[in-house]
Amino acid sequence: MKIGVIADDFTGASDIALTLAEAGMRVAQFNGVPEGDAAAGLDAGVVALKSRTAPVQEAVAESLAACDWLLGQGAAQIVSKVCSTFDSTEAGNIGPVLDALADKLGAGAVPVCPAFPENGRSVYQGHLFVADRLLNESGMEDHPLTPMKDADIRRVLAAQTTRPVGHVAAGTVLAGADAIRAAMPQTGFVIVDAITDENLIEIGRAARGMPLLCGGSGIALGLPGNFGLGPRQPAWHAAPGKGVVLSGSCSRATRGQVARYLQDAPSREVTAQEAVDGSIDIAALADWVLAQERAPLVYSSADPEVVRAAQAAFGRTRAADAIEAVFSELAATLVARGLTRLVVAGGETSGAVTTALGLTSLTIGPRAAPGVPLVSAKGIALALKSGNFGGPDFFRETLALMETDH
């Protein structure tokens, strides 16, 4: 194994696994720290954790365990994969995890770049943009679990670590890998600007031989080339059969996708009240899903004011945990009864679903959208989508893509 990735949620893991696969690497995604060795011949292993919103000590411990396993598989370089919106809890999981990993690996300077230009994420003058909006004006300020009120990610990270936080500006990045490397300090975390894929490739080249990097999936674009590998298209075998869309994300993009799919697909909404009071009959809901000719939508995605009202009524995490439990039980029931295609929206929801299905390892297929691959395991086809990813017709297009050989 050449590269080991520690991802703080399940959709982010699929995102960077796709980037590495399309850049020529043989990749497997593991849901949680594996108990045994990886298959021989892997170029990259991606360990998906649910550490983005976990208590800090738990996030650090799980990340260190994943690092130990990846190093044991021969990984020469570790990537700490965070969301392209760089969000974390108020206690700050990104900084403490990076501190622990840097200590373990004896890392000096650690490049940090969450940019993903293809999906509208860019870093300029140390500020994170979502399309043409600063992060704190993009809708992320209303995230139910990890609201982001500051677009200056130098300041965000500095509040979470005692290490120095530096910056490599866009002008230096445009000069290429040698200039980036020369501008890196001897120690600390360094926010590196990136507004194009070529910038990210140069950052990857500059990181050759560095033990630790941190960023979104884009930071992996230039890494396979350091090992002499080139682009390829992951294969996919058609997965016919019953399908469902499960949407727990409350992002703007997902709410738009839900609204579009609602126009001509059967749907059921899961409210926070129903989830918390346990009034949902999972078996009956599964009967309804399987009775539909077209893959139906089961969703809890709601506008920010609805989410805030649920948090006020039930507590910040209680409603979210209850909704995830509904999706988990429903997914397990549906798959046990023969359903073979699942499109899941939201990182926390995706983690809950894959855990409930007992999917410890995923095979990475072709992209359904930038940052979202088709994945398969145990005869099940899935697409695990981060909240803001995908176009308006993502649900319909992805379900159709699953049914075709590639």
Buried (B, 14 or more C-beta within 10 A) or exposed (E): BBBBBBBBBBBBBBBBBBBBBBBBBBBBBBBBBBEEEBEEEBBBBBBBBBBBBBEBEEBBBBBBBBBEBBBEBEBBBBBBBBBBBBBBBEEBBBBBBBBBBBEBBEBBBBBBBBBBBBBBBBBBEBBBBBEEEBBBEBBBBBBBBBBBEBBBBBEBBBEBBEBEBBBBBBEBBBEBBEBBBEBBEEBBBBBBBBBBBBBBBBBBBBBBEBBBBBBBBBBBBBBBBBBEBEEEEBEBEEBEBBBBBBBBBBBBBBBBBBEBBBEEBBBEBBBBEBBBEEEBEBEEBBEBBBEBEEBBBBBBBBEBEBBBBBBEEBEEEBBBBBBBBBBBBBBBBBBEEEBBBBBBBBBBBBBBBBBBBEBBBBBBBBBBBBBBBBBBBEEBBBBBBBBBBBEEEBBBBBBEBBBEEE
